[in-house]
Amino acid sequence: MTRHTGRGPGTAAVHTPPATVPAAPPFSPPVYRTSTFAFATAGEYADVLNGVEPGYSYSRIDNPTADAFAAAVAALEGANLATEVSGQPFASGMAAISTTAMALLSAGDHVVCQSALYGGTWSVFSRVLRRFGVEVTFAGAPDAEVIAAAITPRTKLVWVEAIANPTLVVADLPGIAAVAHDAGALLGCDATFASPMVVRPLEYGVDLVVHSATKYLGGHSDATGGVVCARHELTAAVRALRIDLGGSLAPDEAFLLHRGIATLPLRLARHCQTAAALATALAEHPAVAAVHYPGLPGHPHHARARELFDPDRFGGMVTVDLYGDRSAGMAFCDALALAVPAASLGGTHTLVSHAASTTHRQFDDASLAAAGITPSQVRISVGLEDAADLIADAAQALDSLAR
Ligand SMILES: *Cc1c(COP(=O)(O)O)cnc(C)c1O
C-alpha cells in the first residue's frame, strides 16, 4: 500500500472549511438549513439525543429556525399571561392539529367538537381518530350549554374554533373552558381565522391554541406551516409525538413564517379595518341576502366578539349570502376583477371561495343547511388592497348579478 499524504479533491469538496460563527449574534434568525448537527465527541452526541444536555441533533427533532418561529408565536399568545407559554412548530396546520389530538387522546377517549369545523379537522376527528377507537361528538354551536350537554365521563378533549369557517360564528371560550375543566377535559382552540391580533384564547382558559401559520401568521401566501402554543407540560407531550410522527417544520418555511410575525399587528389592523368597511358596504347592496361578519351588530355573536376580541378587531374574513342558488355564488366570484377565486386566506391579496363547491364540497345539502351554509354563500378573505377598490369591485360584481 502506497502511503497517502494530504487529502484528495473528493474529500476537500466535502470537508470544506466551516462557515464562521460570528461573535455578535446575527440580527435576523439564520436559516439553519441542515438536517443534522455535528458533535465533537460521541458522548456529546449521545447526551443531546438522550436529553441529558440541551442542544440540537437532527432537524426532525428540533431545528433552531423552526424553534425561533414557534417561540415568536408563543410570546404573542402569552403576552398578557403570568404563566409561561411555549410553542411547537409544525409543517402545516393539519400536522399541528392531528399531532396535538393524537398526543392527548387514546382509544376509548371521547372528544366533543363544535359542528362547524375546518374540513381537514373534521376529517381527522370523524374519520381518522374513530379508526383508532376515539369517540367523537359534533355538538352544534360553540356555546357552553351545547358543549356541556355533549360531554361524557370519557371526554378528554373539547375542540373549537375561535372564529369558524365560513359562517364566522364566535366560540364562547371562557364558558366552554369552564365546562371542559369541570369535566376534567382539556380545551383546544384553532384560532387561525382570528390570529393573536384579534384574540388570544389562552387568556380565557383555553389549554392549547393552534394556528395554520400558512394563513395570517405567514401572511404572504408563500409558506406552509403550523404551530401549537400551551403550557410547557402540554407542548412537551405534543413535541414528543411530533418527533415520532414527523410533521416538523422545515427551516426555509420557518424563516418566512417568522418574518411574517413582525408585520402581523400592522397587517391585522388593516385586514380588520378593510373587512369592516367591506362588510358594511355589502350589507347595503340589494343583491346581497345576508352578510356574516362578527363586527356587524346583527351578527348573532357580536356581543361575544366585543367581549373577547381586542377593541375594534373582528377579523379579516367576511362571508356573504346572495339571492339564488350555487350558480349565483359562483357567478359573483367570476364577476370580481380584483378578488381572486383561490384556496387559503390571511394573505396580502383578497381571495374568494364559494363554500358549497370548494371548502365544504363534502357536505350534502342537508349538512350545508345544518351548518348555516346557504347554496350561494361566498367567503371573502379580505387582503391589503385599498378598501375603496375592494368595495367598488364587489359593487360592480353584484350589479352584474342583478342584471
Ligand atoms: C387552513 C386551515 C387549517 C389547516 O392548515 P394547513 O396549514 O393548510 O394544514 C386548519 N384550520 C383552519 C381554520 C384553517 O383555515
The ligand as an SDF file (V2000), in Angstrom:
LIG
                    3D

 15 15  0  0  0  0  0  0  0  0999 V2000
  -56.0820   26.2360    6.6240 C   0  0  0  0  0  0  0  0  0  0  0  0
  -56.6470   25.8390    7.9360 C   0  0  0  0  0  0  0  0  0  0  0  0
  -56.1890   24.7000    8.6030 C   0  0  0  0  0  0  0  0  0  0  0  0
  -55.1680   23.7570    8.0080 C   0  0  0  0  0  0  0  0  0  0  0  0
  -53.9400   24.3700    7.8560 O   0  0  0  0  0  0  0  0  0  0  0  0
  -52.8520   23.8860    6.7480 P   0  0  0  0  0  0  0  0  0  0  0  0
  -51.6990   24.8030    7.0000 O   0  0  0  0  0  0  0  0  0  0  0  0
  -53.4920   24.0530    5.4170 O   0  0  0  0  0  0  0  0  0  0  0  0
  -52.5600   22.4580    7.0490 O   0  0  0  0  0  0  0  0  0  0  0  0
  -56.7230   24.4250    9.8460 C   0  0  0  0  0  0  0  0  0  0  0  0
  -57.6630   25.2140   10.4020 N   0  0  0  0  0  0  0  0  0  0  0  0
  -58.1410   26.3050    9.7770 C   0  0  0  0  0  0  0  0  0  0  0  0
  -59.1770   27.1240   10.4400 C   0  0  0  0  0  0  0  0  0  0  0  0
  -57.6490   26.6620    8.5280 C   0  0  0  0  0  0  0  0  0  0  0  0
  -58.1320   27.7430    7.9030 O   0  0  0  0  0  0  0  0  0  0  0  0
  1  2  1  0
  2  3  1  0
  2 14  2  0
  3  4  1  0
  3 10  2  0
  4  5  1  0
  5  6  1  0
  6  7  2  0
  6  8  1  0
  6  9  1  0
 10 11  1  0
 11 12  2  0
 12 13  1  0
 12 14  1  0
 14 15  1  0
M  END
$$$$
